[in-house]
Amino acid sequence: MFSPSSIVALRKERGFSQEVLAERSGVSLRTIQRVERGETVPRGYTLQALATALESSIANFQMTEEQPMPAVPLADLRPDPQFLQLLNLSALSFLLLPLLNIIVPVVLWRARKHQVQDVAELGRRVVGFQILWQVGCFFLYLLAVAMHLVGGFSTKSTLPFSLLSILFVTYAVNVGVICYNAFRLRQGHLNLYPIRL
């Protein structure tokens, strides 16, 4: 298994900065930073270019027994049911401004995903459902407009009523789903939003 710390150790052993390694290997600085942080695993050309620049074999990039996998231990994640509830209810921000139902949960999710237990999974579920809801609303509005265009000029006076009906129904559905999942979250269930992206 690939070890990011072995690349860092070899680079420092050779006295290279990340910039020098990027120049010598032909790999972008951003890629080297991501590899060293363990955000990506180098493959093919990138792996060979790094090995050549560091004058090392690819086998030296493998993880040894004493090198633990860099990860956030579960013991470091603290339970915080109030934050989970806040993350779920933050999707209601669409009532103030469209798209806030995606932006606010993403900000909260990314801020605490390595600190609070179950935030990573719940954040994915909340954001996935809200994206699906936004896409669904868009296509419903598009369908209503298309039906009125195909229907001719006699039905154009009902277009505003149709759009308002879609608005109220979709908003009511989203509020209902968020509140239902808030109730389930309060009971300790974490398997929320089964329909999502």
Secondary structure by P-SEA (a helix, b strand, c coil): cccaaaaaaaaaaacccaaaaaaaacccaaaaaaaaaccccccaaaaaaaaaaaccccccccccccccccccccccbbbbaaaaaaaaacccccccccccccaaaaaaaaaccccccaaaaaaaaaaaaaaaaaaaaaaaaaaaaaaaaaaccccccaaaaaaaaaaaaaaaaaaaaaaaaaaaaaacccccccccc
